[in-house]
Amino acid sequence: MAGLDDKLAEIYDEVLRRNTGEAEFHQAVREVLTSLGPVVAKHPQYADSAVIRRLCEPERQIIFRVPWVDDTGTVQINRGFRVEFNSALGPYKGGLRFHPSVYLGIVKFLGFEQIFKNSLTGMPIGGGKGGSDFDPKGRSDGEVMRFCQAFMTELYRHIGEYTDVPAGDIGVGGREIGYLFGQYKRITNRYESGTLTGKGLTWGGSQVRTEATGYGTVYFTDEILRASGESFDGKRVTVSGSGNVAIYAIEKIHQLGGAVIACSDSDGYVVDDNGIDVELLKDVKQHRRARVAEYAELRGQGAHHVGTGSIWEVPCDIALPCATQNELDADDAAKLISNGCGIVAEGANMPCTPAAVRTLTDAGVAFAPGKAANAGGVATSALEMQQNASRDSWTFEHTEERLAEIMRGIHDRCLETADEYGLPGNYVAGANIAGFIQVADAMLALGVI
Ligand code: GLU
């Protein structure tokens, strides 16, 4: 099989056989295995103890019914998931995604990615992910609350500070974490702050957690720029999406002197020649829960909405895909290259298709994979866990400094590992190999479990 040596190809075939129809999971596994050839060649102990085969099989997969009553009195049934993938480094850690596209294959791809991402942060957290095919779009506050309560009524028995610590992802923000935590507290009769992260500041949350994924992606990109003696100053940037990750990426880019000229949602994108007004975007998306088309209307001159085509047609120096998986394909990559884009960093999980990544890297574009570039969110979740464990709360400045330090650390570790394996500047190989080795070594130490 192209790109995989025999042993790894055998493992990949087994993953295909055992996980039929889970295309995103296959893609995520293949992406990691493609980097591991030189590692197993150098360290035969990983192959001998079946570490990679064990890594590809989740430790536990939970699927449950979520029945709830909508505003018209109709009973709705959704499916809930929690995949507890790997706990070699710490309790399972990873978000919950509420989106109609969610099925086992999506949760497993996200959980698998999370193992290596969490390892890269250097924090003591394992990998997991969960969610539901529930679609929050157009649902009232009351419906979202009843859904979250029904979801937690099953999930509570599987999670806990030392077991599994969920957080948010697409469709799960502060509001949902509040309803989930409320129901957990009610069922268990315990105020266990460390059971969920992404909490509000008055009930156990951490400063900077809301901003962390977007800020972290921008810090990582800033490190890439610095490595070649550049900065964000005067750079034109496109950021896809307009959710939590995109909004705070835009905010930080503006603080660092760059100009974000486009962002998007599933109905199209807006181009704003004067730079996206992030306060207006927050108002539209977070308060009104409206679409970016409304942003363009309210912003007026200089801004327009485009309902067809792709945001990647907008010329830029740096592109940050911050929406969802497989949103940037090989054609988009070619477009970015022909428009002179030099850096692509993934704020979302696996937003670039494998063909897009090949196209970008072959053309010499610096490419930062999500498991490194967007690790700031989960890293700050680990900081939230630390604060909960010590019943402390840190200042914004202190927490942000910790986040920046962690992102610098991940960046440097990727480059050092890539160098060690003779692949200078290859962030994909660096992230996969460095993330893998730490988990694999812990698994070896813990025996066959
Ligand atoms: N969903 C986020 C991610 O993809 C954050 C997970 C967390 O904070 O546990 O990393």
Boltz pocket constraint, residues with backbone or C-beta under 6 A from the ligand:
constraints:
  - pocket:
      binder: B
      contacts: [[A, 93], [A, 94], [A, 95], [A, 96], [A, 165], [A, 166], [A, 167], [A, 168], [A, 169], [A, 170], [A, 197], [A, 349], [A, 374], [A, 375], [A, 377], [A, 378], [A, 379], [A, 381]]
      max_distance: 6.0
